[in-house]
Amino acid sequence: MPQGPPRTLRLGRDGRITVVLDPGHGGVDPGAVRGNHTEADLVLTFARELRDALRRTGRIEVVLTRDADAFVPLPTRVTLARAAEADLFISIHADALAEGRAQGATVYTLSDTASDAAAEALAEQHDRADLVQGIDLHGSDDVVAGVLMDLARLETAPRSEAFAATVVDALGAAGLQLHPQPQGEAGFTVLRAADIPSVLLEIGFMSDERDLANILDADWRVGMQAALVEAILGWADADAARMAQARQ
């Protein structure tokens, strides 16, 4: 359906913003599986811990798209973000790809053209769960709505890309393992909110033993979450300053 123009950050005098965290998969869709561990469970734990870390700053309201082992369709996740009047949307994953093809954290933004074959495979893998549930993700936008959303994304897309770059810089500065190509793009349906800066964050890949060990390590998660808190706050301040300057 048609959407309004992109929202600006609702950065008030107290500097508070709203971030929606989207733990991937859940319920009948466990995501990647390695031994006794499922991606759905691991990213839910990570998202809950990140929520708590963000709230402790006193500057960030946090909403989770799911706070239980439940299946939430991709379009519903976007709807929840819009209902929360999100200033930022972060979908959190820990996928699996063919052995040796993926290691380290990666941040993706939306594009109709994937940055590489691995990104394209991930996007197809993510959408497949909704297709299995009988939700058709293709051709849902009419022509007018599509044009309006494309116009909105002209402003929102650079803000998403700026956040992705900020995350990569923060993780690198913290000495955390990054993918050799840590910033990519692909047609992830969950990132299609035209009016909300959105990224998909792979905190690591369950198909890699080192990444899986990190994700299971509480101390590693604390370090990753601290870097993400720094990135979110830094991006929010820089984004608000850019938009204030643009209005002058």
DAHUTA-V321801 format. One record per residue. RES is the residue in three letters. D_LAST is the distance of its C-alpha to the last C-alpha in whole Angstrom. Layout:
# DAHUTA-V321801
res:RES d_last:D_LAST
res:RES d_last:D_LAST
This chain:
# DAHUTA-V321801
res:MET d_last:32
res:PRO d_last:28
res:GLN d_last:25
res:GLY d_last:22
res:PRO d_last:19
res:PRO d_last:18
res:ARG d_last:17
res:THR d_last:14
res:LEU d_last:16
res:ARG d_last:17
res:LEU d_last:17
res:GLY d_last:18
res:ARG d_last:19
res:ASP d_last:22
res:GLY d_last:20
res:ARG d_last:22
res:ILE d_last:22
res:THR d_last:25
res:VAL d_last:26
res:VAL d_last:29
res:LEU d_last:32
res:ASP d_last:34
res:PRO d_last:38
res:GLY d_last:39
res:HIS d_last:43
res:GLY d_last:45
res:GLY d_last:48
res:VAL d_last:50
res:ASP d_last:48
res:PRO d_last:48
res:GLY d_last:46
res:ALA d_last:48
res:VAL d_last:51
res:ARG d_last:53
res:GLY d_last:56
res:ASN d_last:55
res:HIS d_last:51
res:THR d_last:49
res:GLU d_last:45
res:ALA d_last:45
res:ASP d_last:46
res:LEU d_last:45
res:VAL d_last:41
res:LEU d_last:41
res:THR d_last:43
res:PHE d_last:40
res:ALA d_last:37
res:ARG d_last:39
res:GLU d_last:39
res:LEU d_last:35
res:ARG d_last:34
res:ASP d_last:36
res:ALA d_last:34
res:LEU d_last:31
res:ARG d_last:32
res:ARG d_last:33
res:THR d_last:30
res:GLY d_last:29
res:ARG d_last:25
res:ILE d_last:26
res:GLU d_last:28
res:VAL d_last:30
res:VAL d_last:32
res:LEU d_last:35
res:THR d_last:36
res:ARG d_last:39
res:ASP d_last:41
res:ALA d_last:44
res:ASP d_last:46
res:ALA d_last:46
res:PHE d_last:45
res:VAL d_last:41
res:PRO d_last:40
res:LEU d_last:37
res:PRO d_last:36
res:THR d_last:36
res:ARG d_last:35
res:VAL d_last:31
res:THR d_last:32
res:LEU d_last:32
res:ALA d_last:29
res:ARG d_last:27
res:ALA d_last:29
res:ALA d_last:28
res:GLU d_last:25
res:ALA d_last:24
res:ASP d_last:21
res:LEU d_last:24
res:PHE d_last:27
res:ILE d_last:30
res:SER d_last:33
res:ILE d_last:36
res:HIS d_last:39
res:ALA d_last:42
res:ASP d_last:43
res:ALA d_last:46
res:LEU d_last:47
res:ALA d_last:50
res:GLU d_last:51
res:GLY d_last:50
res:ARG d_last:47
res:ALA d_last:44
res:GLN d_last:43
res:GLY d_last:41
res:ALA d_last:37
res:THR d_last:35
res:VAL d_last:32
res:TYR d_last:31
res:THR d_last:28
res:LEU d_last:29
res:SER d_last:30
res:ASP d_last:33
res:THR d_last:34
res:ALA d_last:36
res:SER d_last:35
res:ASP d_last:39
res:ALA d_last:42
res:ALA d_last:42
res:ALA d_last:38
res:GLU d_last:40
res:ALA d_last:43
res:LEU d_last:41
res:ALA d_last:39
res:GLU d_last:42
res:GLN d_last:44
res:HIS d_last:41
res:ASP d_last:41
res:ARG d_last:45
res:ALA d_last:45
res:ASP d_last:44
res:LEU d_last:46
res:VAL d_last:49
res:GLN d_last:48
res:GLY d_last:48
res:ILE d_last:44
res:ASP d_last:43
res:LEU d_last:40
res:HIS d_last:40
res:GLY d_last:39
res:SER d_last:38
res:ASP d_last:35
res:ASP d_last:35
res:VAL d_last:34
res:VAL d_last:31
res:ALA d_last:30
res:GLY d_last:30
res:VAL d_last:27
res:LEU d_last:25
res:MET d_last:25
res:ASP d_last:25
res:LEU d_last:22
res:ALA d_last:20
res:ARG d_last:22
res:LEU d_last:20
res:GLU d_last:17
res:THR d_last:19
res:ALA d_last:21
res:PRO d_last:19
res:ARG d_last:18
res:SER d_last:22
res:GLU d_last:23
res:ALA d_last:21
res:PHE d_last:23
res:ALA d_last:26
res:ALA d_last:26
res:THR d_last:25
res:VAL d_last:28
res:VAL d_last:30
res:ASP d_last:29
res:ALA d_last:30
res:LEU d_last:33
res:GLY d_last:34
res:ALA d_last:33
res:ALA d_last:35
res:GLY d_last:38
res:LEU d_last:38
res:GLN d_last:40
res:LEU d_last:38
res:HIS d_last:39
res:PRO d_last:39
res:GLN d_last:36
res:PRO d_last:34
res:GLN d_last:31
res:GLY d_last:32
res:GLU d_last:32
res:ALA d_last:34
res:GLY d_last:34
res:PHE d_last:34
res:THR d_last:34
res:VAL d_last:33
res:LEU d_last:30
res:ARG d_last:29
res:ALA d_last:27
res:ALA d_last:24
res:ASP d_last:22
res:ILE d_last:22
res:PRO d_last:22
res:SER d_last:26
res:VAL d_last:28
res:LEU d_last:32
res:LEU d_last:33
res:GLU d_last:37
res:ILE d_last:38
res:GLY d_last:41
res:PHE d_last:44
res:MET d_last:47
res:SER d_last:49
res:ASP d_last:49
res:GLU d_last:51
res:ARG d_last:49
res:ASP d_last:45
res:LEU d_last:48
res:ALA d_last:49
res:ASN d_last:46
res:ILE d_last:44
res:LEU d_last:48
res:ASP d_last:47
res:ALA d_last:45
res:ASP d_last:44
res:TRP d_last:43
res:ARG d_last:41
res:VAL d_last:40
res:GLY d_last:38
res:MET d_last:37
res:GLN d_last:35
res:ALA d_last:34
res:ALA d_last:32
res:LEU d_last:30
res:VAL d_last:29
res:GLU d_last:28
res:ALA d_last:26
res:ILE d_last:25
res:LEU d_last:23
res:GLY d_last:22
res:TRP d_last:20
res:ALA d_last:19
res:ASP d_last:17
res:ALA d_last:16
res:ASP d_last:15
res:ALA d_last:13
res:ALA d_last:11
res:ARG d_last:10
res:MET d_last:9
res:ALA d_last:7
res:GLN d_last:5
res:ALA d_last:6
res:ARG d_last:4
res:GLN d_last:0
